[in-house]
Structures are given as structure tokens and as C-alpha cells.
Amino acid sequence: MKMEKKKDNSEQKEYSAENIHVLEGLEAVRKRPAMFIGDVSVRGLHHLVHEVIDNSIDEALVGYCKNIEVFLNDDGSVTVRDDGRGIPIDYHEKEGKSALEVVMTVLHAGGKFDKDSYKVSGGLHGVGVSCVNALSAALKAEIHRDGKVYVQEYNRGEPLSEVRNTGKTDTTGTIITFKPDNTIFTTTSFNFEILSTRLRELAFLNKGIRLSITDMRKTDENENENDNDNGNGGFRKEEFYSEEGLKEFVCFLDESREPLVKEPIYIETIKNDTPVEIALQYNTSYAENIHSYINNINTIEGGTHLAGFRRGLTRTLKAYAEKSGMLAKLKFDISGDDFREGLTAIISCMVQEPQFEGQTKTKLGNSEVMGAVDQAVSELLTNYLEENPKDARIIVQKVILAATARQAAKKARELVQRKSVLSGAGLPGKLADCADKDPAKSEIYLVEGDSAGGTAKQGRDRKFQAILPLKGKILNVEKAMQNKVFENEEIRNMFTALGVTIGTEEDSKALNIDGLRYHKIIIMTDADVDGSHITTLIMTFFFRYMQELIKLGNLYIATPPLYLVKKGKEERYCWSEEERKTVVQELGRGKEGAVTIQRYKGLGEMNAQQLWDTTMNPEYRTLRQVTITSAAEADRIFSILMGDEVPPRRAFIESHAKYANIDV
């Protein structure tokens, strides 16, 4: 073994104050952008727009803004316009510059730290719009205030001039236009769906506020819109407005589910000086869908407000059920899980000084909010159950059914746990494991069918790639009771192969990933309709039962090619219809007859070497990471695609299908 010589002290450079670098102003943001916006890919890019919109929403929260418009411009920039008061432009004594420039260029600056200006706000770290400015190649702030229009422009966070008075106006508001810096972001193309989903969510959370998004980019999709007279100048546009807020939000999420009671149960109140708004509805499904918000921020990891909701719900419903005598014949205790099965709920609180865990703001820590929400839920349910005895009985019967199924699921789950990994024993017979036992270096392919599984086993790198063939379509967990899920052989095999367990005495759905054997879990199916359906079934299972693995970034989808185009000895793989046309143009000079085109509908149509070259080789493959940008929207889409109701599913597929004939 070759050993390197250690340098003596005389060769080492001196470590002194000169080696300590202080990043001034927005330089820190540009140097370490992920610290402020999460990442520099799709999520971080859209986070920029969310930060600007949140400023406008903060104006709405204090009653000064009714309309917020977002425009995706053809040059790649985004414009956010509101009719609020407009950012102040007067001279800031301490900073020696205009208040607008302070807000746009200084971290931890803004009116949100002044309780007289904003009672509640999402962006309490004060880095929002200044971060957007720092990470933009160009930004223009246009302020309508005091009957005048003020403008200041910036380049990568640096002002290009002083604030200029450019004219008169009879409106008030702020217009921010920015273009993301392509030297920082891996992509600068905004997704209309991601932004429209956030705007819809904000409309439900802030009833009476009108929000819209217009896509003004010249794309094929917008060209198609242009063929129809939609009144938007041919551009794609969506507008969101809610009169009843969270009540409408719950109905929207449950559009493909059958409700147990006619109307959502709703309360809007103030407890412990904390405004609390809650809407909930029971349905015939087996999923628990509770979404919590603080000052319009989706707290995806929950926190004290969610804990207060669960505590109040369980205590109040259990007390009513015991009082009614409906639990007398049960031979086992009812748990908190049972009260939440088939429940869709939205909890929204406004907190003056929220304590979040980090800049990502995903978990609330304020202890006083737990009591506020607990009281609100208790008050809401106590009144509702007393005033609606028929509905109360239906809800309690649903709880008893859930408890009975949970007992059956516990036995089925224990069977899975007994087969879990114990020093490599008890693994599924179909699993072709990898040699490396380090989860960080290992990956597993969940492959559709034994035939494709066999090809994948031959083509893989045995050192770090494991293969688990799945027999046909797995169980649709969206429509199955929990005990049926754990009794399903393919699902049991996935639990056992992955080395994860589910359920504790306190929480029957808690996921334990301490024994996770692979940090990359890759779904690999045929490139046809059946393959897409199987992928959706597996993703539904992960979303409902292993959502933490999605949040941690462990789940991926393999991307096998759709076509192989040949001319003579030259071969080119194509992953899309557009790519196929381009290759035909290059190899066959636009004539399909001049080339041979092979359409891969199944993985089994490729030999082991081809599958490795195109789909499994880390050097050349394309993996799509499964992420959750909005838990509420993901919940709604899975319930539409995998639920019982056909009309919502048909409408969704028709509106999202790229081609009229997908695969007949």
C-alpha cells in the first residue's frame, strides 16, 4: 500500500485572520443559496416566487390588499403585482438609503418585525425578497404610492441607480419583476402547475382575496390555448377566489371521496389570543388527510397546532362515544388513529411570533398554540355532536370500524415485522440482493413482472444494485382497509426487502426506517399505460404508508427509452416523441422510411446490456426523484386517480394528457 508523506510544519501555510472571510450583505445568499431557499433546482426556483407572493399576502392579512396577480413572462422572468400599500420609499435614517432599497438589499430587514405594521406574517426571518433579489440576474421593483410611481432596478442584488420617480398614478401597490440567475439555478423554467397550486391554496386560506396566474410564454401549450377564444389574449390563465375558505378547501380535497356527513364541520374563533380556523369532514376512505398551516405556511412536519388538534379530537369524540354507550361491546381500546381514519381536515392558525424549526418552517414549536387549537376543536365538536346526533352516530360507527380493522391490521403487520431483516434472514425469495451492505451506497429496483425482473438481474451491477420483481399490479391501497394492505404479498415483500417497519403502540401508522437497507428506491416499469398504472399504484402506496421516504428523497422513477432509431450501424435511443422526431430528422433527413424505429413498450423487449446502458447505468441513466411540493395537492390527486369516482379521474386525465392518443 502506497502511503503519502505527511508535510512538516515548515511547508504548511499560516492560518491567521486573513483566512477568515466575512460575506457582506447579499453575498452570503449568492455563495450559499441552498441555506436560504432549500436548493437550487426546481423547488428553490419556485420558492423565489412564493417569497414575493407571501409579501403580498402579508399585505392582505392586514386588510390592505385584495388582488394578487402573477405573470410568467416570455423572457423567462416573473411578475408579481398586488394592490396593497406599496413598499415605503422614504429615507431610512439608520441605513442611509431609501426604505425600498433596504428591504430589497438587506437581510433581516422588513416591516414584519414591527408589530404595528404586521400583526402576523409568514416571512419572519426577513430574508425573503432580498434573497430573491440576490439570486436574480435582474430585478425591477415598481411602487405605486402617494399618487406617484417609483422604480428601482437591480442586478444580482446590486442597485443600478437610486429610486426614481417615473410618473403619477391613482393606484397603490407593488410590482416585482425578476429573472432568476442561470449561473445559480440548475433550471430557470417555471412550472405553471406548481405556482397555480400554491395560489389556489392561498385563495382557500385567505377567503375574499382574488389571485390569478397568467402564462404569457410562447409555448406549444399556449399556442393551443390561442386557438380558442378564452378571453385571455390566447394565454393560459387561472383565477382563484374563495368565499368560504377552509370549508371549500376540504370539499375540494374530498371531491373524489364520498362524505359521511353532508357539510364540513367548521369553526373560526380566537383562543389564547390566537386566531384559529378549522374545517373537517369524514369520508368513506381509509386515509388520514390532515393539513396544517401557520400564517399561510404549510407546516408539513406538523407541530404544536397539529398535536393540539389531535388531542382535542380524540378526547372529545371518545368522551361522546363512551357517553353514547356505543363502545360498550368493544373488547379492545380505541386509539387516536381510529378517530382520524377517513378524516380530511385543515387547521389554519395566525400566530404573532411563530417559532419554526429552521428557515424551512416545517414544524411549529409554540407551546401556547397547542392549547388554543385543543380548545377550539373541543368546542367545535362538542357543539356539533350535541346538535347533530344522527351524524354523530355515523362518525362513531366509522371510528369503531376503523378500530376493528386496526386490530386485524396489527396481526397482519406483526407477520410482516417477523419477516423483516434479521442479519439478512427472511428476505423475499424473489429479491436479488446486492453485495454492498452500506445503505448509502445501495439501491433497489422495484421491477414490473418476472420477465423484466430477470433481464434487470442480468444487466445490473451486483455490487450495489438489488432487484425485486413485483407480480403484476399491486393492491390499490387507496381503496383498501389497513389489514388488507398488510396481507398483500407484494406489499409484504416490499416492507421486508426495504427493512422498514410500521406501527407502534402509540401510532399504528408510524414508520420506522432505522433498518432501511437502500437509500435509493427506484420504480422501474414498462413505458406503456399498464406500466404507468403500476407506477401510480406503487407511488400511492409510498405516499400513504411510507411518505417519510419520499420526503427524505429516497424514492425515484427509472426512465427507460421509448424508441431505438437505427440507420446502418448507428443507433440512437429516444426518451420522448420530440426526441424521436429530432433523431429521424438527423439520421434520416426527416424521412421515417430511411431509418428503422423500434418502439419499446416493455422492459423485456430490451436485452440486459441495453437495459443497463439506457436505464440502470448511473453514468448515463435518468432518474426522476419523487418529491412533494404540496401535500394537500398530492393527497387530492392520489384520491382522484386511485379512488372510486370516475368523472373526476376522467376530467383530470383529459386536462393533463399531453397527447390525445396515449397508448391504445
C-alpha positions in Angstrom: 0.0 0.0 0.0 1.3 3.4 -1.0 1.5 5.9 1.8 1.6 9.6 1.4 4.3 11.5 3.3 3.0 14.0 5.8 4.2 17.5 5.3 6.3 19.1 8.0 5.2 22.4 9.7 7.5 24.5 7.6 5.5 23.6 4.5 2.1 24.4 6.0 0.6 27.8 5.3 0.0 30.0 8.2 -3.7 30.1 9.4 -4.5 33.6 10.6 -7.2 36.3 10.5 -6.5 36.7 6.8 -8.0 33.3 6.2 -11.3 34.3 7.8 -13.7 35.5 5.1 -16.8 37.6 6.1 -19.5 37.6 3.5 -21.1 41.0 3.3 -24.8 41.7 2.6 -26.4 39.5 -0.1 -23.0 37.9 -0.9 -23.8 35.2 1.6 -27.0 34.3 -0.2 -25.2 34.0 -3.5 -22.4 32.0 -2.0 -24.7 29.5 -0.2 -28.2 29.9 -1.8 -29.4 26.5 -0.6 -29.1 27.7 3.1 -31.8 30.3 2.3 -34.2 28.6 -0.2 -33.6 24.9 0.2 -31.9 24.0 -3.1 -31.0 25.5 -6.5 -33.2 23.2 -8.6 -37.0 23.2 -9.2 -38.0 23.6 -5.6 -35.7 26.5 -4.8 -36.6 28.2 -8.1 -40.3 28.3 -7.3 -39.5 29.3 -3.7 -38.4 32.6 -5.1 -41.9 33.3 -6.5 -43.5 32.1 -3.2 -41.4 34.6 -1.2 -42.6 37.5 -3.4 -46.3 36.3 -3.3 -46.0 35.9 0.5 -45.1 39.6 0.8 -48.4 40.5 -1.0 -50.3 38.0 1.2 -48.9 39.7 4.3 -50.5 42.9 3.0 -53.8 41.1 2.6 -53.6 39.7 6.1 -53.7 43.3 7.5 -56.5 44.3 5.1 -54.7 46.4 2.5 -54.6 44.0 -0.4 -57.5 42.3 -2.3 -55.9 41.3 -5.6 -52.6 39.5 -6.4 -51.6 38.7 -10.0 -48.7 36.5 -11.2 -47.4 36.7 -14.8 -44.9 34.2 -16.4 -43.2 36.4 -19.0 -41.9 35.2 -22.3 -38.3 36.3 -21.4 -38.2 33.9 -18.5 -38.9 36.5 -15.8 -41.9 36.5 -13.4 -44.0 39.5 -12.4 -46.0 39.6 -9.1 -48.4 42.5 -8.8 -50.6 43.5 -5.8 -52.9 46.4 -4.9 -51.5 46.8 -1.3 -50.0 49.9 0.2 -46.7 49.7 -1.7 -43.3 49.2 -0.1 -42.3 52.5 1.6 -39.7 54.6 -0.4 -38.9 57.3 2.1 -35.4 57.8 3.5 -34.2 55.2 6.1 -32.1 57.1 8.7 -30.1 54.2 10.1 -29.2 52.6 6.7 -28.8 55.9 4.9 -30.8 54.9 1.9 -34.5 54.5 0.8 -36.7 52.0 2.7 -37.3 50.2 -0.6 -33.6 49.7 -1.1 -33.2 48.5 2.5 -36.0 45.9 2.0 -34.5 44.7 -1.3 -30.8 44.6 -0.3 -30.5 44.0 3.4 -31.0 40.6 5.1 -33.3 40.5 8.1 -35.0 43.8 7.2 -38.7 44.5 6.7 -41.9 45.7 8.2 -42.7 42.3 9.6 -40.5 42.8 12.6 -42.7 45.8 13.6 -45.9 44.6 15.3 -47.7 47.8 14.4 -47.1 47.2 10.7 -47.9 43.4 10.5 -49.7 41.6 13.3 -48.9 38.2 11.6 -46.6 37.2 8.8 -45.1 34.2 7.2 -41.7 35.6 6.4 -40.4 36.4 9.9 -36.8 35.7 9.0 -36.8 38.8 6.9 -34.7 37.3 4.1 -37.5 36.7 1.6 -37.5 39.4 -1.1 -33.8 40.3 -0.5 -33.0 36.7 -1.2 -35.0 36.8 -4.4 -33.1 40.0 -5.4 -29.7 38.4 -4.7 -30.5 35.3 -6.8 -31.9 37.2 -9.7 -29.9 38.3 -12.8 -32.2 41.3 -12.9 -35.0 42.6 -10.7 -37.3 45.6 -11.1 -39.3 47.0 -8.2 -42.2 49.3 -9.2 -44.0 51.0 -6.3 -47.4 52.8 -6.6 -47.7 55.0 -3.6 -48.8 58.5 -2.6 -50.0 59.2 -6.1 -46.6 58.5 -7.7 -44.8 55.7 -9.4 -41.3 54.8 -8.0 -38.9 52.4 -9.7 -35.6 50.9 -8.8 -33.7 48.2 -10.7 -31.1 45.7 -9.6 -28.5 43.4 -11.0 -27.7 40.3 -8.8 -28.8 42.2 -5.8 -26.9 45.4 -6.5 -29.0 48.6 -7.2 -28.3 50.1 -10.7 -29.5 53.5 -9.6 -31.3 55.5 -6.9 -35.1 55.1 -6.5 -36.6 57.1 -9.4 -40.0 58.9 -9.6 -41.3 57.9 -13.0 -44.8 59.4 -13.1 -48.2 59.7 -11.5 -50.7 57.0 -10.5 -54.1 56.7 -9.0 -53.5 53.2 -7.6 -51.4 51.7 -4.8 -49.4 48.5 -4.8 -46.1 46.8 -5.5 -45.0 45.2 -8.8 -41.9 43.0 -8.6 -40.4 41.6 -11.8 -37.4 39.3 -11.5 -35.4 36.9 -13.7 -33.6 34.1 -11.9 -29.8 33.9 -12.3 -29.0 31.0 -14.5 -25.5 30.8 -13.1 -27.0 29.7 -9.8 -30.1 27.6 -10.7 -29.9 24.3 -12.5 -33.2 25.2 -14.2 -34.9 28.6 -14.7 -38.1 27.3 -16.3 -41.1 27.9 -14.1 -43.8 25.3 -13.8 -47.3 26.7 -14.2 -48.9 23.9 -12.2 -46.6 24.3 -9.2 -47.4 28.0 -9.0 -51.1 27.7 -9.6 -51.4 25.0 -6.9 -49.8 27.4 -4.4 -52.1 30.3 -5.5 -55.2 28.0 -5.2 -54.1 27.0 -1.7 -53.6 30.7 -0.7 -57.1 31.5 -2.0 -58.6 28.9 0.3 -56.6 30.0 3.2 -57.4 33.7 2.7 -61.1 33.9 1.8 -62.1 37.0 -0.1 -58.6 37.5 -1.8 -58.5 37.1 -5.6 -55.4 35.6 -7.0 -54.5 34.8 -10.6 -51.7 33.4 -12.7 -51.2 34.1 -16.5 -48.7 32.2 -18.6 -47.5 34.6 -21.3 -44.7 32.4 -22.6 -44.8 31.3 -26.3 -45.1 27.5 -25.8 -47.0 24.8 -27.7 -49.5 24.6 -24.9 -50.2 28.3 -25.0 -50.4 28.2 -28.8 -53.1 25.6 -28.4 -54.9 27.9 -25.9 -54.5 30.7 -28.5 -56.6 28.6 -30.9 -59.6 29.0 -28.6 -61.1 32.3 -27.7 -60.6 32.2 -23.9 -60.7 35.9 -23.3 -57.1 36.0 -22.1 -55.5 37.1 -25.3 -54.7 33.4 -26.0 -52.6 32.9 -22.9 -53.2 30.3 -20.3 -54.8 31.8 -17.2 -56.2 30.6 -13.9 -58.0 32.7 -11.3 -58.7 31.6 -7.7 -61.2 33.1 -5.2 -62.9 31.5 -2.2 -65.9 32.9 -0.4 -66.0 30.2 2.4 -62.3 29.4 2.7 -61.4 26.2 4.5 -64.9 24.7 4.1 -64.4 24.9 0.3 -60.8 23.7 0.7 -62.0 20.5 2.4 -64.6 19.9 -0.2 -62.0 20.5 -3.0 -59.7 17.9 -1.4 -62.5 15.4 -1.0 -64.1 15.9 -4.4 -63.4 12.2 -5.4 -64.4 10.8 -1.9 -67.8 10.0 -0.5 -68.5 12.2 2.5 -70.2 10.6 5.6 -71.9 13.8 6.6 -73.5 16.5 4.4 -71.5 19.6 5.2 -67.9 20.1 6.6 -67.7 20.8 10.3 -66.3 24.3 10.7 -65.1 26.8 13.3 -63.4 30.2 13.2 -62.5 31.5 16.6 -59.8 33.1 18.8 -58.3 31.2 21.7 -55.5 32.4 23.8 -55.2 35.5 21.5 -54.6 33.1 18.6 -57.0 33.1 15.6 -57.8 29.5 14.8 -59.8 28.3 11.8 -60.6 24.6 11.3 -62.6 22.6 8.8 -63.0 18.9 8.8 -65.0 16.2 7.1 -65.3 12.4 7.5 -65.4 10.3 4.3 -65.7 6.6 3.5 -62.0 6.2 2.7 -59.3 4.8 4.9 -56.7 7.6 4.6 -56.0 10.3 7.2 -55.5 13.6 5.5 -54.7 16.4 7.9 -53.0 19.6 6.6 -51.8 22.3 8.9 -50.9 25.9 8.3 -49.4 28.7 10.3 -49.7 32.2 8.8 -50.3 30.5 5.4 -47.2 28.4 5.7 -47.8 24.7 5.2 -46.2 23.1 8.2 -45.6 19.7 6.6 -44.0 18.3 9.7 -46.8 19.5 11.9 -46.0 20.8 15.3 -47.9 22.0 18.4 -51.0 23.1 16.5 -51.4 19.6 14.9 -50.8 18.0 18.3 -53.5 20.2 19.8 -55.9 19.2 17.1 -55.3 15.5 17.6 -55.6 15.8 21.3 -58.9 17.7 21.2 -60.4 15.5 18.5 -59.6 12.2 20.3 -60.6 13.4 23.8 -63.9 14.9 22.7 -65.0 12.2 20.3 -64.0 9.4 22.8 -66.0 11.1 25.6 -69.1 11.3 23.3 -68.7 7.7 22.1 -68.4 6.4 25.7 -71.3 8.5 26.9 -73.5 7.2 24.0 -72.8 3.6 25.0 -71.7 2.6 21.5 -68.3 1.4 22.8 -69.7 -1.0 25.4 -69.3 -4.2 23.3 -65.8 -3.5 22.1 -63.2 -5.8 23.6 -60.2 -3.5 22.9 -59.3 0.1 23.4 -59.9 2.7 20.7 -56.7 4.7 19.8 -56.2 8.2 18.4 -55.6 6.7 15.0 -59.1 5.3 14.9 -60.6 8.8 15.2 -58.6 10.1 12.3 -59.2 7.3 9.7 -61.2 8.7 6.8 -60.8 12.2 8.1 -59.9 15.2 5.9 -59.1 18.3 7.9 -57.4 21.7 7.5 -56.0 23.6 10.5 -55.0 27.2 10.0 -53.7 29.5 12.8 -52.4 33.0 12.8 -49.5 33.5 15.3 -47.8 36.8 16.0 -44.4 35.3 16.8 -44.2 31.7 15.4 -41.3 29.6 16.4 -40.3 27.4 13.5 -37.6 24.8 13.2 -35.2 26.5 10.8 -35.8 28.6 7.7 -37.7 25.8 6.1 -40.6 26.5 8.5 -42.0 23.0 8.5 -42.7 22.4 12.2 -44.2 24.8 14.8 -42.8 25.0 18.3 -45.1 27.5 20.1 -46.5 25.6 23.1 -49.4 28.1 23.6 -50.8 27.2 20.2 -51.4 23.6 21.3 -53.9 24.7 24.0 -55.6 27.2 21.6 -56.3 24.5 19.0 -57.2 21.9 21.5 -59.9 24.3 23.0 -61.2 25.2 19.5 -61.6 21.6 18.4 -63.3 20.6 21.7 -65.7 23.5 21.4 -66.4 22.7 17.8 -67.0 19.0 18.2 -68.9 19.2 21.5 -71.5 21.6 19.9 -71.6 19.7 16.6 -72.2 16.2 18.2 -74.9 17.5 20.5 -76.7 19.4 17.8 -76.3 16.6 15.2 -76.9 13.2 16.9 -77.6 11.3 13.7 -74.3 12.5 12.1 -72.5 11.9 15.4 -73.7 8.2 15.4 -72.4 7.8 11.8 -69.0 9.2 12.8 -68.7 7.0 15.9 -69.6 3.9 13.8 -66.8 4.8 11.4 -64.4 5.0 14.3 -65.5 1.6 15.6 -65.0 0.1 12.1 -61.5 1.7 12.0 -60.6 0.3 15.4 -61.8 -3.2 14.4 -59.7 -3.1 11.2 -56.7 -1.8 13.1 -56.8 -4.9 15.3 -56.8 -7.1 12.2 -54.1 -4.9 10.7 -51.9 -5.3 13.8 -51.9 -9.1 13.4 -51.1 -8.8 9.7 -48.4 -6.1 10.4 -46.8 -8.3 13.0 -46.5 -11.0 10.4 -44.5 -8.5 8.2 -42.4 -7.5 11.1 -41.4 -11.1 11.9 -40.2 -11.5 8.3 -38.2 -8.3 8.5 -34.5 -8.2 8.1 -32.6 -10.1 10.8 -29.0 -10.3 9.8 -30.0 -10.9 6.2 -32.5 -13.7 7.1 -36.1 -13.8 6.0 -35.7 -11.8 2.8 -38.2 -12.3 0.0 -37.3 -15.3 -2.3 -37.6 -13.1 -5.4 -35.2 -10.5 -4.1 -31.8 -10.5 -5.9 -29.8 -8.6 -3.2 -26.7 -6.5 -3.8 -23.3 -7.3 -2.3 -22.7 -3.9 -0.6 -24.4 -3.7 2.8 -24.0 0.1 3.2 -27.5 1.6 2.6 -26.0 4.9 1.4 -24.3 3.0 -1.5 -27.1 0.6 -2.3 -30.2 0.9 -4.4 -33.2 -1.4 -5.1 -35.2 -1.6 -8.3 -38.9 -2.4 -7.9 -39.5 -4.0 -11.3 -42.7 -4.8 -13.1 -43.0 -8.6 -13.7 -40.8 -11.6 -13.5 -39.6 -11.3 -17.2 -38.3 -7.7 -16.8 -37.0 -8.6 -13.4 -34.9 -11.4 -15.0 -33.5 -9.0 -17.5 -32.7 -6.5 -14.8 -31.0 -9.1 -12.7 -28.7 -10.0 -15.7 -28.0 -6.3 -16.6 -27.4 -4.9 -13.1 -24.2 -4.2 -11.2 -24.5 -6.8 -8.5 -22.2 -4.8 -6.2 -24.8 -2.1 -5.3 -28.0 -2.8 -7.3 -30.7 -5.1 -5.9 -33.8 -6.2 -7.9 -37.2 -7.0 -6.5 -39.7 -8.2 -9.2 -43.3 -7.4 -8.5 -46.1 -9.6 -9.7 -48.4 -7.5 -11.9 -50.4 -4.7 -10.3 -50.0 -4.3 -6.5 -53.0 -3.6 -4.3 -54.7 -0.2 -4.7 -54.1 1.0 -1.1 -56.4 4.0 -1.7 -59.4 1.7 -1.6 -58.2 -1.0 0.8 -58.5 -1.3 4.6 -55.2 -1.4 6.5 -55.4 -5.1 7.3 -55.8 -5.9 3.6 -52.7 -3.8 2.8 -50.5 -5.8 5.2 -52.0 -9.1 4.0 -51.0 -8.4 0.4 -47.9 -10.5 -0.7 -46.3 -7.9 -2.9 -46.6 -5.2 -0.2 -45.2 -7.5 2.4 -42.3 -8.3 0.1 -41.5 -4.5 -0.2 -41.6 -4.0 3.5 -39.3 -6.9 4.2 -36.9 -6.2 1.4 -36.6 -2.5 2.4 -36.0 -3.4 6.0 -38.6 -0.9 7.4 -41.3 -1.5 9.9 -44.6 0.3 10.6 -46.6 0.8 13.7 -46.0 1.4 17.4 -48.3 1.1 20.4 -48.8 4.9 20.2 -49.2 5.2 16.5 -50.2 2.3 14.2 -49.0 4.2 11.1 -45.6 5.4 12.4 -42.8 4.4 10.1 -39.5 3.1 11.5 -36.7 3.5 8.9 -33.8 2.7 11.1 -33.3 -0.6 9.3 -33.7 0.9 5.8 -31.4 -1.2 3.5 -31.3 1.0 0.4 -31.1 4.8 0.1 -32.3 4.7 -3.5 -35.6 3.0 -4.2 -36.3 3.0 -7.9 -39.6 2.1 -9.6 -38.9 0.6 -13.0 -41.9 -0.3 -15.2 -42.8 -0.7 -18.8 -43.2 2.5 -20.9 -46.9 1.9 -21.6 -50.3 2.5 -20.0 -50.1 -0.5 -17.8 -46.6 0.5 -16.7 -47.8 4.0 -15.8 -50.7 2.5 -13.8 -48.3 0.2 -11.8 -46.0 3.2 -11.1 -49.0 5.2 -9.8 -50.1 2.2 -7.6 -46.6 2.0 -6.1 -46.4 5.7 -5.6 -49.8 5.7 -3.9 -48.6 3.0 -1.5 -45.5 5.0 -0.7 -47.5 8.3 -0.2 -50.0 6.6 2.1 -47.7 4.3 4.1 -44.0 5.4 3.6 -44.4 9.2 3.0 -41.3 9.9 5.1 -39.1 8.1 2.4 -40.5 10.5 -0.2 -39.8 13.5 2.0 -36.2 12.2 2.6 -35.7 11.9 -1.2 -35.3 8.1 -1.3 -37.9 7.4 -4.0 -37.1 7.6 -7.7 -38.6 6.5 -11.1 -36.5 5.0 -13.7 -36.8 6.4 -17.3 -36.4 3.7 -19.9 -36.3 4.8 -23.6 -39.4 4.8 -25.7 -37.6 4.3 -29.1 -34.5 2.9 -30.7 -33.8 4.6 -34.1 -31.3 2.9 -36.3 -29.6 3.7 -39.6 -26.9 1.3 -40.7 -24.6 0.8 -37.7 -25.7 4.0 -36.0 -28.2 3.6 -33.2 -29.8 6.3 -31.1 -32.2 5.9 -28.1 -35.0 8.4 -27.7 -36.9 9.1 -24.5 -39.7 11.3 -26.0 -41.7 11.8 -29.2 -40.0 15.1 -29.7 -36.6 13.4 -29.4 -37.6 10.7 -31.9 -38.6 13.3 -34.5 -35.3 15.1 -34.0 -33.2 11.9 -34.4 -35.3 10.9 -37.5 -34.5 14.4 -38.9 -30.8 14.0 -38.2 -30.3 10.3 -39.3 -33.0 10.0 -42.0 -33.2 13.6 -43.1 -36.8 13.8 -42.0 -37.9 10.5 -43.7 -39.1 7.8 -41.3 -38.6 5.2 -44.1 -34.9 5.9 -44.2 -34.5 4.7 -40.6 -35.6 1.7 -38.5 -37.7 2.7 -35.5 -38.2 0.2 -32.6 -40.9 1.2 -30.0 -40.1 -0.2 -26.6 -43.4 -0.9 -24.8 -41.9 -3.3 -22.3 -38.6 -3.6 -20.4 -38.5 -7.2 -21.6 -38.1 -6.1 -25.2 -34.6 -4.9 -24.3 -31.7 -7.2 -23.6 -29.7 -7.0 -20.4 -27.0 -4.9 -22.0 -29.4 -2.4 -23.5 -31.3 -2.1 -20.2 -28.0 -1.4 -18.4 -26.8 1.1 -21.0 -30.1 3.2 -21.1 -31.8 2.8 -17.7 -29.6 1.4 -15.0 -26.0 2.7 -15.6 -25.6 5.6 -13.1 -23.3 7.3 -15.6 -25.9 7.7 -18.3 -29.4 6.9 -16.8 -32.0 9.5 -16.0 -33.8 9.1 -12.6 -36.8 11.2 -11.7 -36.8 11.9 -8.0 -40.3 11.8 -6.5 -41.0 14.9 -4.4 -44.0 16.5 -2.7 -44.4 20.2 -3.4 -47.8 20.3 -1.8 -49.1 17.6 0.4 -52.7 18.7 0.1 -52.5 18.7 -3.7 -50.7 15.3 -3.7 -53.5 13.9 -1.5 -56.2 15.2 -3.8 -54.5 13.8 -7.0 -54.0 10.3 -5.5 -57.6 10.2 -4.3 -58.7 11.3 -7.8 -56.6 8.8 -9.7 -57.0 5.8 -7.4 -60.4 6.4 -5.8 -63.8 5.1 -6.8 -65.2 8.2 -8.6 -64.8 8.0 -12.4 -65.8 11.6 -13.5 -63.1 13.4 -11.6 -60.5 10.9 -12.8 -61.6 11.3 -16.4 -61.6 15.1 -16.1 -58.1 15.1 -14.6 -56.6 12.8 -17.2 -58.2 14.7 -20.1 -56.9 18.0 -18.8 -53.3 16.7 -18.1 -52.9 14.3 -21.1 -50.1 15.6 -23.4 -51.4 13.7 -26.4 -54.9 12.7 -27.4 -53.9 9.1 -28.1 -51.7 8.0 -25.3 -51.4 4.2 -25.9 -54.3 2.3 -27.3 
